[in-house]
Amino acid sequence: MSMSKKRKANEDNEQSSSKTHSKKNRLSVDNNQSTTGSFDSAINQTHYAPYASLNKPSSSSDISHMWSLPDSFNSSFSSTSSNSDYDSISSSYKSNLRTNSNLTTTTDNTSMIYNPNHQIGKQEIRDTKRELSSQLNGTPPPKKKPRNDGISTLPTPPPSSDFSFAATKMMEKMGYDKNRGLGLNAQGPTKLVEESKQKGRRGLGFTYRAFNDETADWNFDNDPAPVEEEIHWCPSSDHIEAPLDLDDMREWIKLGPKKKVIDDEVEFCDEDILKEMIDGKTVFDELPQKEMEEARARSNVYETIGQSIFLNRAAVKMANIDCVFERMFTDPKTPNDQRSLVQSDEPFYFADICAGPGGFSEYILWKKQWRAKGFGFTLKGNSDFALHKFLAGAPETFDPYYGVKDIDGDGDIFKSENIDALQNYVNKCTKLNGVHIVMADGGFSVEGQENIQEILSKQLYLCQFLTALSILRPGGHFVCKLFDLFTPFSVGLIYLMYRTFNQISIHKPVTSRPANSERYIICKSLRGDVRDVVRTYMYEINALQNKYRDDTEYNDVQSIVPMNILKGNEKFYEYIRNSNNQLGDSQIRNLKKIRAFVSNASLKDYRQNDIRTRCLQFWMIPNGARQKPKRLMCNDIQNVLFHQLGNGMENILCNIPNLFKNSVLDQHQIQSLFDYRCTLSLGEPVLLLSCGRGSVFAMELKNKDKRWSSSERTQSKIELPPYTLLLAERVKEQFTDGRNNRQRSAIYIIDAYFIGNENMLVQNKRPIVFMDRYRSLKLFEKTINKPARTDLVPIRIHEQLRLEQMDVQFDKLCTSGSLNQIDSERLWFTNNDIESKPRVEVRGLWIFKFVQHPWTILLSKSHQTKYFHNQINRTSIPAAPNDSSHVASLRSMLENSFYWDFNNRDDSVQKSVFISFIQEKNHEIQSQQRISHHRTATSGNN
């Protein structure tokens, strides 16, 4: 056998012997102890034994039994020491125990040394484990519960101790000496292991000179955190300024070398503030971005406000601004009489430019729901709107637009042709009125160039202002994100907005991180008489900027308003200067705060949670987390909505009303013509149910098989808000594109039951009359259609007609212009509200009874006015009952309504018969009026 094999065999024998011995010792310990655990095992290790108790065991056999070593200790020798080595060590410890003069010979207390089941010893062990664990984890030890007599179970620990009193007492009993290390030869450290101070991805021991003060502190008493903010409007000038003249303004433009630095711009702020602010930013240039962001999150008292229920922090920022400025961006008022700027027959129009992914818009849609129509304009690609992430506010009424190629454009706001295209599109959708508010939140990464962010953003400032003036209506409001305002170019832009709006304010909301240079300009009430001049001027400036935009160009536009004009308006000049100084001071202070928090990782602003709660409550934003999006299913939506409508409504809704036959006329089922409204039937009747966006399902009411089918699989693709239930028709429109006759699909809505989970049948526990639902639908038509989306079919609203006037309406539908041949003639409806004036063949008529029994509407014989008559108690009132008892419920309306299919040959009414019925009813009314007038005149003559 070779030497290596012999050596290996000896080592194997030694290890086997050691393991056998270890197993015996472990069995010995297990037979005498009833508890196990790593901590209990640790306190039984031999180097604690001489100091474990003041009681001495009675015999060496007891000592030997007591010092059966745990397996963890034996195993540490098993691969490195022989059995003889182990025996010598064990004998040495036994000898020390015998000669220790501090031990007594009391046999009864031998178990105190090694028995963890002893009650006092067990409690001390538990206390020590809990207190040591809490100190290692950095959390305070749990408080001791008082006894019944109110006295604590432990005395008060000394204030200078590193451990609690209980832990210190326990460790002293086990022989702990703070000046002596642990271990066989007291080789352990005598100081507590310090927490690692390595930060981020730095190398061990590496520090930055600007951030190496680990004792840095922060005075929170001098760091206020207000919830309510002050508004500072720029004051009006004392003297009357000359009217803006475009020819004169063109002389204001000054070209010059492109600026590369900002530190020489001291006309609109104090020089020392500008220098200190730049230095405060520069300090962070060498610091890794992750470390800076982590310290910023701890230092910013408003940081945990976060995004709330929205897709990003921008939405909460808009809520913050809207609240501070008295809801001027969700409830705009006219500048003079403070009436609503939104007319009753139009939706709330807004535009969101340079604002992807769309946090501002999500907030507005959350506040206004489907009654708001949004126009989005932003760069395509990574900066685009993330409509699929709009959870708080449904995106179906938001219309992204990208310029000259509509939805296929690039959304580049620097291109003048894109701005012109957006202006034309907004004017087309708003009937040349423009939007009520414009929001702009443009920005781009300037990493490594933060100090010249203003210079890099000058054209972005300009184009956002220019776009707002192009699409905003007179009296409308504008909010736009800016950064520093030190250069004459930027201040000149602010001056032009100052002249174009009634009021402006430079404001930094608390949701804007305090250490950055971000701020917002708030422009209130656009002046229509000045807008066109300023817009043209900005348009020409942008053309120059595009000309000099190339890096090869040496010059660009440096100023657009002369310095003497900017300084000549003293109040404006002082406002800009004070604003820059105040925001600069705040930024410097918060940069220092972040620097302290980077240096000292233990610093944290503990006011964050309280500030979050108070701010969200003040802004009326839910204090909750953003919910995970869930996929809505057709059957689930159906169950929810039909449940709200009541039992038995599903069968009524999923079928067409009573067929209009001759028996209806013969049995005089229609009494008063004034109780009914009519709608032309132009296509196949369907019930529409939406799960959101393009997930819309249709049920054809004439089919016996009542099933929902996806509209995405048909030529009638539409988008509707989730939880929407509508009665509609699929229609084929015919129109002329100039040379050829074309046909396209359209959806014509008859009635609305739910729109975006809003019950359209009941408001404030009162039923909504059929005609009021029609007015809401006309509003919905303006918000839901997106002309630029050629993949979607248009949505129209059926016009409601009076039954007493249907003879006149039929006359208009006749292509011959006469009712003589109406039974054999096809009727055509022309939609004059649409630019292309499409024509649709009329297939029938819907006749809805909107008045609830016992009420009916009659015509006064003497006053020739309509009144409401109660057929039970025979009372009459000139106006509708205040309790809305005259309004037919949906069940009553559908059960007492009729559907007239012109192509149905089963006892169908002839058009001529229907016209005669209407004319006879009207003749009766007129005859009664003539008799009444005759009686009145006769009594007057008598």
PEWO-V137193 format. One record per residue. PHI is phi in whole degrees, 0 to 359 (* if undefined). PSI is psi in whole degrees, 0 to 359 (999 if undefined). D_LAST is the distance of its C-alpha to the last C-alpha in whole Angstrom. Layout:
((PHI;PSI;D_LAST) (PHI;PSI;D_LAST))
This chain:
((*;134;153) (289;165;153) (295;321;152) (295;321;148) (292;321;148) (297;316;150) (300;317;148) (295;321;144) (295;318;146) (299;317;147) (297;320;143) (295;321;142) (294;318;144) (298;317;143) (294;321;139) (296;318;140) (295;317;142) (296;319;139) (294;322;136) (296;315;138) (298;319;139) (297;320;135) (295;319;134) (297;314;136) (299;319;135) (296;321;131) (294;324;132) (296;315;134) (296;317;131) (296;328;128) (285;338;130) (254;351;130) (234;140;127) (257;354;123) (242;152;121) (228;175;121) (138;152;119) (296;323;120) (287;317;120) (296;325;122) (293;323;124) (296;324;125) (283;350;125) (266;3;128) (293;153;130) (295;330;134) (287;352;133) (267;347;131) (299;317;134) (297;342;136) (244;15;133) (284;331;131) (203;163;132) (270;0;134) (261;138;136) (258;134;139) (294;159;139) (279;335;142) (212;164;144) (293;332;144) (293;320;143) (297;320;140) (296;316;140) (298;319;141) (294;321;138) (294;325;135) (261;35;136) (290;115;135) (286;146;134) (292;162;130) (298;327;130) (295;325;128) (286;317;131) (298;319;134) (295;336;132) (290;340;133) (258;349;136) (297;327;137) (258;357;137) (235;345;139) (230;151;141) (277;171;144) (295;326;144) (293;324;147) (298;317;145) (295;318;142) (297;320;145) (295;322;146) (293;317;143) (297;319;142) (295;321;145) (301;318;145) (291;323;141) (297;320;143) (296;319;146) (298;323;143) (294;320;142) (292;326;145) (268;359;146) (286;114;143) (289;345;143) (279;346;140) (270;141;139) (263;178;140) (254;24;142) (286;113;139) (287;328;139) (294;336;135) (258;14;133) (301;324;134) (296;340;131) (299;336;129) (284;323;131) (232;349;130) (271;108;127) (286;349;124) (279;354;122) (298;131;124) (298;315;120) (292;315;121) (299;320;122) (294;319;119) (294;319;117) (297;321;118) (299;314;118) (298;317;115) (298;317;114) (295;316;116) (300;315;115) (292;319;111) (286;320;112) (295;320;114) (297;317;111) (293;326;109) (290;322;111) (293;327;112) (278;354;108) (81;16;107) (247;150;105) (293;147;105) (293;149;107) (296;147;105) (287;144;105) (283;129;107) (290;136;105) (289;154;106) (287;179;107) (297;330;106) (275;4;107) (84;1;106) (265;133;109) (296;149;109) (287;343;112) (233;148;114) (290;164;115) (292;129;113) (287;155;115) (294;142;117) (292;338;115) (270;357;118) (283;143;118) (283;338;117) (241;168;116) (290;166;115) (296;319;117) (297;317;117) (295;318;118) (298;316;121) (298;317;122) (295;317;122) (291;325;124) (295;323;127) (297;331;128) (271;6;128) (94;18;130) (287;134;128) (233;122;129) (294;341;127) (266;1;130) (234;137;131) (282;161;130) (279;165;129) (113;171;132) (301;318;135) (247;26;137) (56;37;134) (272;355;133) (291;161;129) (292;149;127) (262;354;127) (248;153;123) (295;146;120) (290;123;119) (282;152;116) (292;143;113) (297;133;113) (253;12;112) (288;131;112) (246;137;109) (56;227;107) (254;21;110) (294;155;112) (288;156;116) (299;127;117) (87;352;118) (279;136;116) (223;158;114) (262;136;112) (301;325;113) (283;350;109) (226;33;108) (257;8;112) (271;92;111) (287;349;110) (262;9;110) (304;141;107) (229;171;104) (220;135;100) (270;100;98) (286;341;95) (294;330;94) (262;21;94) (233;79;92) (293;154;88) (225;76;86) (287;150;82) (265;314;79) (272;134;77) (248;154;77) (267;145;77) (256;133;75) (239;101;76) (278;145;74) (291;124;76) (291;153;75) (288;154;73) (287;146;75) (288;328;75) (255;155;75) (280;120;73) (275;152;75) (295;143;75) (302;147;73) (285;125;74) (243;128;76) (298;319;77) (296;318;80) (293;322;81) (293;328;81) (297;336;83) (282;347;86) (287;335;86) (293;127;87) (237;128;91) (265;156;93) (189;173;97) (301;142;99) (298;134;98) (280;143;98) (242;347;100) (227;163;100) (240;349;97) (288;355;100) (260;4;100) (268;88;96) (241;14;95) (288;333;93) (240;21;90) (196;166;92) (288;141;95) (296;320;98) (292;327;100) (293;316;97) (299;316;97) (295;314;101) (294;325;100) (292;317;98) (296;317;100) (297;320;103) (297;326;101) (285;320;100) (297;331;103) (304;327;105) (274;0;103) (298;323;104) (274;348;107) (278;135;106) (302;142;105) (302;322;101) (296;319;101) (295;320;102) (296;315;100) (294;323;97) (294;317;98) (292;322;99) (298;321;95) (294;325;94) (283;330;95) (272;330;95) (282;114;91) (294;339;89) (261;6;86) (296;320;88) (284;357;87) (301;320;83) (59;222;84) (253;354;81) (55;235;80) (266;4;78) (259;178;78) (282;339;80) (201;178;82) (292;336;82) (300;325;80) (296;317;77) (292;326;77) (298;319;78) (293;322;75) (297;321;73) (300;310;75) (295;317;74) (299;320;70) (291;315;70) (299;322;72) (261;36;70) (55;44;67) (60;30;66) (289;348;65) (257;356;67) (237;346;64) (218;67;61) (293;144;61) (243;157;59) (289;150;58) (291;334;60) (265;295;57) (264;3;54) (58;32;56) (278;166;54) (297;134;55) (287;343;57) (269;123;56) (287;157;53) (294;334;51) (259;16;51) (225;154;55) (282;175;58) (278;110;60) (267;132;63) (217;159;66) (230;142;70) (233;107;73) (247;144;76) (52;45;80) (229;21;79) (296;145;81) (276;358;81) (114;30;77) (298;318;77) (303;314;75) (293;322;72) (297;323;73) (295;314;72) (298;317;69) (293;328;68) (294;322;69) (284;318;66) (259;346;63) (58;217;64) (286;353;63) (279;4;60) (249;139;63) (243;119;64) (250;143;68) (245;122;70) (254;141;74) (217;115;76) (202;169;80) (295;140;83) (284;159;84) (106;224;87) (293;338;88) (266;9;85) (286;168;82) (289;134;79) (260;73;80) (296;331;77) (292;347;79) (260;3;79) (283;98;76) (256;322;75) (287;318;73) (240;125;70) (294;136;70) (270;5;71) (295;336;69) (260;13;66) (258;131;69) (240;93;70) (292;141;74) (220;146;75) (230;12;78) (115;212;78) (299;335;78) (255;25;79) (56;234;76) (286;350;77) (263;6;81) (285;181;81) (258;347;84) (72;20;81) (282;112;83) (284;346;81) (288;340;84) (278;121;83) (299;325;80) (294;330;79) (291;321;78) (295;318;76) (298;318;74) (296;319;74) (296;318;73) (300;315;70) (295;320;69) (293;316;69) (295;319;67) (297;322;64) (295;318;64) (281;337;63) (251;11;61) (56;47;59) (69;11;61) (274;327;60) (89;176;63) (270;163;64) (277;324;63) (220;154;67) (233;133;70) (241;138;73) (224;130;77) (225;38;80) (291;147;82) (184;164;86) (209;165;89) (291;131;93) (235;36;95) (303;126;98) (88;351;101) (230;32;99) (301;327;96) (291;336;97) (247;29;96) (301;322;93) (298;316;91) (296;317;93) (291;337;92) (259;7;89) (299;318;88) (287;330;86) (294;316;84) (308;307;83) (302;311;82) (289;329;80) (293;319;78) (297;315;77) (298;316;76) (295;320;75) (299;315;72) (293;338;71) (280;334;71) (238;355;68) (274;139;67) (277;157;63) (304;135;62) (89;352;62) (283;169;64) (242;158;67) (218;137;71) (228;136;74) (214;138;77) (283;135;81) (231;176;83) (235;229;87) (296;153;89) (228;66;87) (253;334;90) (274;152;91) (301;330;89) (297;310;87) (295;315;86) (294;327;85) (298;320;83) (298;317;81) (298;321;80) (296;319;79) (296;322;77) (290;327;75) (298;325;75) (278;340;73) (265;338;71) (245;161;69) (292;323;67) (214;149;70) (225;154;73) (215;138;76) (261;117;79) (223;139;79) (246;107;82) (290;159;80) (292;339;82) (282;351;82) (276;125;84) (305;129;88) (291;342;89) (269;357;92) (258;174;91) (266;11;89) (293;142;86) (204;171;83) (231;142;79) (262;129;77) (250;119;74) (246;123;71) (248;127;68) (64;93;65) (294;135;66) (267;111;65) (295;333;64) (285;342;65) (255;336;69) (306;313;69) (295;322;70) (294;312;73) (293;321;74) (298;314;74) (299;319;76) (297;314;78) (295;325;79) (299;318;79) (288;324;82) (297;319;84) (296;324;84) (298;321;85) (293;317;88) (299;320;89) (295;327;89) (292;320;91) (261;13;94) (288;332;93) (296;143;96) (296;339;99) (284;344;101) (282;137;99) (276;324;101) (255;166;97) (201;184;94) (285;123;91) (259;325;92) (213;149;89) (235;353;85) (224;128;84) (301;149;87) (296;327;88) (293;332;87) (284;319;84) (297;318;84) (278;339;86) (294;327;84) (273;92;81) (299;320;83) (292;321;80) (294;315;80) (298;315;84) (293;325;84) (297;313;82) (296;316;84) (295;316;87) (295;321;86) (298;314;85) (297;319;88) (293;317;90) (294;314;88) (293;326;88) (295;316;92) (301;315;93) (297;319;91) (294;318;92) (299;315;96) (299;318;95) (282;334;94) (294;321;97) (295;324;100) (295;315;98) (297;320;98) (299;319;102) (294;322;103) (287;332;101) (290;317;103) (293;318;106) (246;100;106) (291;348;104) (275;350;104) (287;141;101) (203;142;97) (272;102;94) (281;5;93) (275;356;90) (302;312;88) (295;318;87) (294;318;85) (295;320;84) (302;311;83) (299;315;80) (291;320;79) (293;312;78) (297;323;77) (293;319;74) (293;324;73) (275;355;73) (61;49;71) (245;138;73) (302;134;74) (269;72;78) (212;177;79) (270;156;82) (292;131;80) (281;147;80) (290;130;82) (297;140;80) (236;147;80) (282;126;79) (271;135;75) (253;148;75) (301;313;73) (295;325;73) (293;316;73) (296;317;70) (301;314;68) (297;319;69) (295;312;67) (287;317;64) (293;329;63) (296;322;64) (292;331;62) (283;336;59) (110;167;60) (293;140;61) (83;354;60) (283;336;59) (299;316;62) (294;325;61) (289;318;58) (289;327;59) (274;10;62) (226;154;59) (286;157;57) (296;186;53) (301;139;52) (289;139;52) (275;109;49) (235;175;49) (298;329;47) (298;331;47) (297;317;45) (286;320;42) (295;324;43) (271;5;42) (55;43;39) (289;338;41) (259;111;39) (267;293;36) (258;126;34) (295;337;36) (285;350;35) (275;1;38) (234;152;40) (233;146;43) (241;153;45) (222;133;48) (292;139;50) (265;119;54) (245;355;56) (196;205;60) (274;122;61) (290;136;60) (220;156;62) (254;125;62) (255;134;64) (229;129;66) (244;137;68) (257;8;71) (110;144;71) (53;230;72) (273;4;73) (276;76;73) (244;136;70) (241;146;70) (234;143;67) (238;120;66) (282;120;65) (287;335;62) (279;342;62) (283;142;66) (287;329;67) (277;103;70) (273;93;68) (227;151;71) (272;134;71) (234;142;72) (289;133;73) (285;344;71) (294;338;74) (271;0;76) (246;182;73) (275;3;72) (251;54;69) (285;128;71) (221;169;69) (235;132;69) (224;151;67) (298;151;67) (297;155;68) (61;45;66) (246;134;64) (227;119;62) (227;149;59) (261;124;58) (212;181;58) (223;142;59) (273;125;63) (234;147;62) (252;113;64) (266;145;62) (244;133;63) (211;168;64) (245;129;66) (267;15;68) (118;319;68) (234;323;71) (243;152;71) (275;130;68) (233;167;69) (226;141;67) (214;157;67) (275;154;66) (206;158;63) (248;123;62) (251;116;58) (273;134;57) (264;314;54) (210;155;53) (240;129;56) (259;318;57) (219;140;59) (228;115;61) (57;42;64) (69;11;64) (266;124;60) (288;113;58) (274;359;55) (263;338;53) (223;139;53) (219;125;53) (54;42;53) (65;18;53) (239;142;49) (291;146;49) (262;127;48) (291;154;45) (304;318;46) (293;327;45) (290;326;47) (294;325;50) (297;319;49) (295;323;49) (295;323;53) (292;325;54) (296;325;53) (292;317;55) (298;324;58) (300;323;58) (284;334;59) (270;329;62) (273;334;63) (282;142;64) (230;92;67) (303;331;68) (285;343;71) (271;91;72) (287;348;72) (279;349;74) (255;143;70) (277;149;67) (290;152;64) (247;123;61) (246;166;58) (243;126;55) (299;134;52) (284;137;49) (270;133;46) (240;151;43) (278;136;40) (296;323;39) (292;348;36) (250;13;38) (290;335;41) (297;321;40) (290;321;40) (295;319;43) (296;325;45) (298;322;44) (289;332;46) (279;344;49) (285;128;50) (290;333;52) (280;343;51) (81;13;48) (220;149;46) (268;3;45) (296;321;46) (249;31;50) (293;331;49) (294;330;51) (258;356;54) (263;143;54) (276;136;55) (263;142;53) (231;135;54) (253;131;53) (249;123;54) (273;94;54) (284;350;54) (284;344;54) (261;141;58) (302;320;60) (280;352;62) (50;63;58) (290;151;60) (248;143;58) (221;136;58) (288;136;57) (276;126;54) (257;343;55) (179;200;52) (212;135;50) (263;132;49) (236;109;46) (252;131;46) (266;113;43) (260;358;43) (258;133;40) (270;133;42) (297;139;41) (267;8;38) (281;151;37) (210;157;35) (255;127;33) (235;169;29) (252;128;27) (294;131;23) (287;330;20) (268;320;18) (260;352;21) (57;37;23) (234;155;26) (279;149;29) (214;165;29) (259;130;32) (238;130;31) (268;116;34) (283;351;34) (267;305;36) (265;3;34) (60;32;30) (257;153;30) (228;145;29) (225;148;30) (286;338;29) (231;171;33) (298;144;36) (302;142;37) (293;334;40) (273;6;43) (59;25;43) (290;347;42) (277;347;40) (279;124;43) (289;135;45) (292;167;49) (299;319;51) (298;311;52) (296;319;48) (296;314;48) (289;326;51) (289;336;50) (249;17;47) (254;172;47) (222;149;49) (238;122;51) (252;111;51) (262;114;54) (299;334;54) (268;359;57) (277;124;57) (264;2;57) (274;92;57) (55;35;53) (285;149;52) (281;136;49) (285;145;48) (301;320;47) (296;322;45) (295;318;43) (298;316;43) (298;318;41) (298;320;39) (299;315;38) (296;315;37) (294;323;35) (294;318;33) (299;316;32) (294;325;31) (294;321;29) (299;317;27) (295;315;26) (296;322;24) (295;317;23) (297;324;21) (293;319;20) (295;320;18) (296;319;17) (296;317;16) (296;322;14) (295;318;12) (294;322;11) (294;317;10) (294;321;9) (296;315;6) (295;329;5) (290;323;5) (290;325;4) (291;999;0))
